[in-house]
Amino acid sequence: MALPRSGLKRLVRAEPVPTPAGPGFAELFAANPVATLVIGPGGDVVHANAAAEHMLNRSERSMRGHGLDGVVILPDGYQERGEGRGFAAFDIDLTLRRGGRIRADFQEVMIADHPGWRIVSITHAAASRRRGPAADRSAGARAAIGAAAMLAHEIKNPLSGIRGAAQLLGSAGGDAESQGELTRLITTEVDRIAALIDRMQDFTDTRPPVLKPTNIYPLLAHARHVAEAGFARHLAIEERFDPSLPPVLIDGDAFVQVLINLMKNAAEALETTANPRLILATAYRHGMSVNLGGGRPRMPLPIELLVMDNGPGAPADIAEHLFEPFVSSKREGKGLGLPLVEKLIGQMGGFVQYSREGEPEMTVFRLLLPRASA
């Protein structure tokens, strides 16, 4: 017997509307584009996603039950990382047990609340050129050092005479108003050029830094006070500090100069940003090491300092060249601030990199520095 129309409506309304089920963990893990291995408490591979199979050129089944060192030759320093601690090595030659080598970033993290369980991710180093120092960057820096030294010698000495002559002209008692205006123009321009040469001389200073075990927090506080009294007085500077950071092997004066340069860059980038944020953060990265190039051994650099801001970041066309001299996105920029930062950090045995990270994206300048010997 047919249902009346009103009964049909009630029947249709009573039926649940099916909804598609969301992907489970297995689907999410398999679809992850980063090559990922799950390591169990015994040190054996328990899971490997499709990206890992493709990168390592072997199936999950052939890796499962084997130790990580049966899949790849472990990076230098991995065995000394310490119990229950993660590990990271960037821009390394990773040798596969079944033949072949890849240039890769290798990272291992512990899984919280599951003792002994770890996740290892492997990514092609070429996908993140900012992690390694570019060879052309060093060549450009050497050329600029020579140019800056020549300019400092050929220009700065005559400038002092020009300024003296302009001051005498201004005190000569001429009655023309334009004479005083011209004098002020000359002295202003001379001061501007002299300031540029001073900055170039900072860049050409080849004296070795004086490295000492240092607690960086008083230096961070000093740099912050300088910023808040001047170029960053309109900003609220946030701090995210690891209170247990050990002493760092640095030159204190050079470190403060680096901090002020980076914070000034951030403050200038935030001038047109709504709700501006400038963040200083520190962390200890167990097992962190960096390939500094030039045939040198990998350098352990576990001390991390971040200077972050929510400004627009560098234009895409110069982002890969920020540490080259005379490259700047600012209308009045000279392009010497970041090369000087890299020079000073490099002299202290450290490394600096630029990136855009997070959601929403932020500009990140990451300093990696050596720990002072115990």
C-alpha positions in Angstrom: 0.0 0.0 0.0 1.4 3.5 -1.0 2.3 5.8 1.8 0.5 9.2 1.9 2.8 12.2 0.9 3.0 13.4 4.5 4.2 9.9 5.7 6.8 9.8 2.9 8.2 13.1 4.0 8.5 11.9 7.6 10.3 8.7 6.4 12.8 10.6 4.3 13.6 13.0 7.1 14.1 10.2 9.5 16.9 8.6 7.4 20.4 9.6 8.3 22.4 11.4 5.6 25.6 9.5 4.9 28.8 11.5 5.2 32.2 10.4 3.8 34.6 9.1 6.3 37.9 11.1 6.7 41.2 9.5 5.9 42.7 7.3 8.6 46.3 7.5 9.9 47.5 4.9 7.3 46.3 7.0 4.4 47.7 10.2 5.8 51.1 8.5 6.5 51.2 7.0 3.0 50.4 10.3 1.3 53.0 12.3 3.3 55.3 13.7 0.6 58.3 13.7 2.9 60.2 10.4 3.1 59.5 9.1 6.6 60.5 6.1 8.6 59.1 5.0 11.9 61.7 3.3 14.1 60.6 1.1 17.0 62.2 0.7 20.5 64.5 -2.1 19.2 66.0 0.2 16.5 64.2 -1.6 13.6 62.2 0.0 10.9 58.5 -0.5 11.6 56.9 1.6 8.9 58.0 3.4 5.8 55.8 5.6 3.6 55.7 5.7 -0.2 58.0 8.7 -0.4 60.6 6.8 1.6 60.3 3.8 -0.7 60.8 6.0 -3.7 63.8 8.0 -2.2 65.6 4.9 -0.8 64.7 2.8 -3.8 63.4 -0.2 -1.8 60.1 -1.4 -0.5 58.7 -1.0 3.0 58.6 -4.8 3.2 62.3 -5.0 2.6 63.1 -2.4 5.2 60.7 -3.6 7.9 62.5 -5.4 10.7 66.0 -4.1 9.7 67.9 -1.5 11.7 68.2 2.0 10.4 71.9 1.4 9.7 70.8 -1.5 7.5 69.0 1.0 5.2 71.4 3.9 5.1 75.0 4.5 6.4 74.3 6.7 9.4 75.6 10.3 9.4 78.6 11.3 11.4 77.7 12.0 15.0 74.5 10.0 15.0 75.8 7.3 17.4 77.0 10.0 19.9 73.7 11.8 20.0 72.7 10.5 23.5 69.9 8.3 24.7 66.4 9.7 24.1 67.6 12.7 22.1 66.9 13.6 18.5 69.4 14.3 15.8 69.7 16.6 12.7 72.3 16.8 9.9 71.8 19.1 6.9 73.2 19.0 3.4 75.0 15.6 3.8 76.0 12.8 1.4 73.7 9.9 2.5 74.9 6.5 1.3 72.2 3.9 0.7 73.0 0.3 1.7 71.7 -1.0 -1.6 73.9 1.3 -3.6 73.7 5.0 -4.5 74.1 8.3 -2.7 71.8 11.2 -2.2 72.4 14.8 -1.0 70.0 15.1 1.8 68.8 16.6 5.1 68.4 13.9 7.8 66.3 14.5 10.9 65.2 12.3 13.8 62.7 13.2 16.5 61.5 11.2 19.5 57.8 10.4 19.7 56.4 11.9 22.9 54.9 9.5 25.5 56.3 6.5 23.6 59.8 5.8 24.9 62.1 4.4 22.3 59.9 5.3 19.3 61.4 7.7 16.7 60.5 9.2 13.4 63.2 9.8 10.8 62.6 12.1 7.9 64.9 12.5 4.8 64.6 15.3 2.3 66.6 16.2 -0.7 69.0 19.0 0.3 68.5 20.6 -3.1 64.9 21.4 -2.1 66.2 23.9 0.4 69.2 25.8 -0.9 69.1 28.2 2.0 70.4 25.5 4.3 73.8 25.4 2.7 76.3 28.2 2.0 76.4 29.0 -1.7 79.9 28.9 -3.3 79.1 32.0 -5.4 78.1 33.8 -2.2 81.7 33.4 -0.8 83.3 34.4 -4.1 81.1 37.6 -4.1 82.0 38.3 -0.5 85.7 38.1 -1.3 85.4 40.4 -4.3 83.4 42.9 -2.3 86.1 42.9 0.5 88.6 44.0 -2.1 86.4 46.7 -3.5 85.5 48.0 -0.1 89.1 48.2 1.0 90.1 50.1 -2.1 87.2 52.6 -1.6 88.0 53.1 2.0 91.6 54.0 1.1 90.9 56.2 -1.9 87.9 58.1 -0.7 87.9 58.5 3.1 91.1 60.5 3.5 90.1 63.3 1.0 86.7 63.5 2.6 88.2 64.9 5.8 89.7 67.8 3.8 86.5 68.5 1.9 84.6 68.7 5.2 87.2 71.1 6.7 87.0 73.4 3.6 83.2 73.4 3.8 83.3 74.4 7.5 85.7 77.3 6.7 83.4 78.4 3.9 80.5 78.5 6.3 82.4 80.6 8.9 83.7 83.1 6.3 81.0 85.6 7.0 79.5 85.8 3.5 76.2 87.6 3.4 74.6 85.4 0.8 72.0 83.0 2.3 72.7 80.5 -0.5 76.3 80.2 0.8 75.2 78.8 4.1 72.7 76.5 2.4 75.5 75.2 0.1 77.7 74.6 3.1 75.1 72.6 4.9 74.5 70.5 1.8 78.2 69.7 1.4 78.7 68.8 5.1 75.6 66.6 5.1 76.6 64.7 2.0 80.2 64.3 3.3 78.8 62.8 6.5 76.6 60.5 4.6 79.4 59.1 2.5 81.7 58.8 5.5 79.1 56.8 7.3 78.9 54.4 4.3 82.7 54.0 4.2 82.7 53.3 8.0 80.2 50.4 7.3 82.4 49.1 4.5 85.4 49.2 6.8 83.5 47.1 9.3 83.0 44.6 6.5 86.7 44.5 5.5 87.9 44.1 9.1 89.8 40.8 9.0 90.9 40.7 12.6 90.0 37.4 14.2 87.3 37.5 16.9 88.0 37.0 20.5 86.0 33.9 21.3 85.0 33.2 24.9 82.5 30.9 26.7 79.6 33.3 27.1 76.1 33.4 28.6 74.2 35.0 25.8 71.2 36.2 27.8 72.8 39.4 29.1 73.8 40.2 25.5 70.3 39.5 24.3 68.9 41.8 27.0 71.4 44.6 26.0 70.6 44.3 22.3 66.9 44.4 23.1 67.3 47.6 25.2 69.2 49.3 22.4 66.4 48.3 20.0 63.6 49.5 22.2 65.3 52.8 22.9 65.6 53.5 19.2 64.6 51.8 16.0 62.2 49.3 17.6 60.5 51.6 20.2 57.2 51.1 18.5 57.4 47.3 18.7 56.6 44.8 21.5 59.5 42.3 21.3 58.5 38.8 22.3 60.9 36.3 23.9 60.8 32.5 23.7 63.9 31.5 25.5 65.3 28.1 26.6 66.3 28.8 30.2 68.8 25.9 30.3 71.0 27.0 27.4 74.7 26.3 28.1 77.5 28.8 27.5 78.2 29.7 23.8 81.6 30.2 22.2 81.3 33.7 20.7 82.8 37.2 20.6 80.4 39.2 22.7 80.8 42.5 20.8 80.4 40.9 17.4 77.4 39.0 18.7 75.6 42.1 19.8 76.4 43.8 16.5 74.8 40.8 14.7 71.7 41.0 16.9 71.2 44.7 16.4 71.6 44.4 12.6 69.0 41.6 12.4 66.6 43.3 14.8 66.9 46.6 12.8 66.2 44.8 9.6 63.1 43.2 11.2 61.9 46.6 12.5 62.2 48.2 9.1 60.4 45.3 7.5 57.5 45.8 9.9 56.9 49.5 9.3 53.9 48.9 7.1 52.7 45.7 8.7 49.5 45.5 10.7 49.9 44.0 14.2 53.7 43.8 13.9 55.6 41.1 15.8 59.3 40.7 16.4 60.3 37.5 18.2 63.6 36.4 19.7 63.9 32.6 20.4 66.6 30.3 21.6 66.9 26.5 21.7 69.4 23.7 22.2 69.3 21.3 19.2 70.9 18.0 20.1 72.9 16.5 17.3 72.7 19.6 15.1 75.6 19.8 12.7 76.2 21.7 9.5 78.3 21.2 6.4 80.3 24.5 6.2 81.9 23.5 2.8 85.5 23.9 1.7 86.4 20.4 2.6 86.0 21.0 6.3 84.5 18.4 8.6 80.9 18.8 9.7 80.6 21.3 12.6 78.4 20.6 15.6 76.3 23.8 16.1 73.7 23.0 18.7 72.9 26.5 19.9 70.0 28.0 17.9 68.9 31.7 18.0 66.0 32.9 15.9 65.1 36.5 15.0 61.6 36.3 13.5 59.1 38.9 12.2 55.7 38.8 10.5 56.7 41.2 7.8 56.5 40.5 4.1 60.0 38.9 3.8 62.5 39.4 1.0 61.3 39.7 -2.6 61.5 36.3 -4.4 64.1 37.5 -6.9 66.7 38.4 -4.2 65.8 35.9 -1.5 68.6 33.5 -2.5 71.2 36.4 -2.6 70.5 38.2 0.6 74.0 37.4 2.0 75.8 38.8 -1.1 77.2 42.3 -0.7 75.3 45.2 -2.2 72.0 43.2 -2.6 69.1 45.0 -0.9 65.4 45.4 -1.2 65.4 48.8 0.5 65.2 52.0 -1.5 68.1 53.5 0.5 69.8 50.2 1.4 73.5 49.6 0.8 73.3 45.8 1.0 76.1 45.5 3.6 74.2 44.6 6.7 73.5 40.9 6.1 76.9 40.1 4.5 78.4 41.6 7.7 76.2 39.4 9.8 77.3 36.3 7.8 81.0 37.4 8.1 80.8 37.8 11.8 78.9 34.6 12.5 81.2 32.7 10.2 84.3 34.0 12.1 82.7 32.7 15.3 82.4 29.3 13.7 78.7 29.5 13.2 76.1 29.6 10.4 73.2 31.9 9.5 70.3 31.2 7.2 67.2 33.0 6.0 63.8 31.3 5.4 60.1 31.8 5.4 58.4 29.5 7.9 55.2 28.7 9.7 51.5 29.3 9.2 51.0 32.2 8.7 54.5 32.7 7.2 57.1 34.6 9.1 60.6 35.8 8.2 63.2 33.7 10.1 66.9 34.4 10.5 68.4 31.4 12.2 71.8 31.5 13.8 73.5 28.2 14.7 76.5 28.6 17.0 79.0 26.3 18.7 78.7 25.4 22.4 81.6 26.2 24.6 83.6 23.2 25.8 82.5 21.9 29.2 
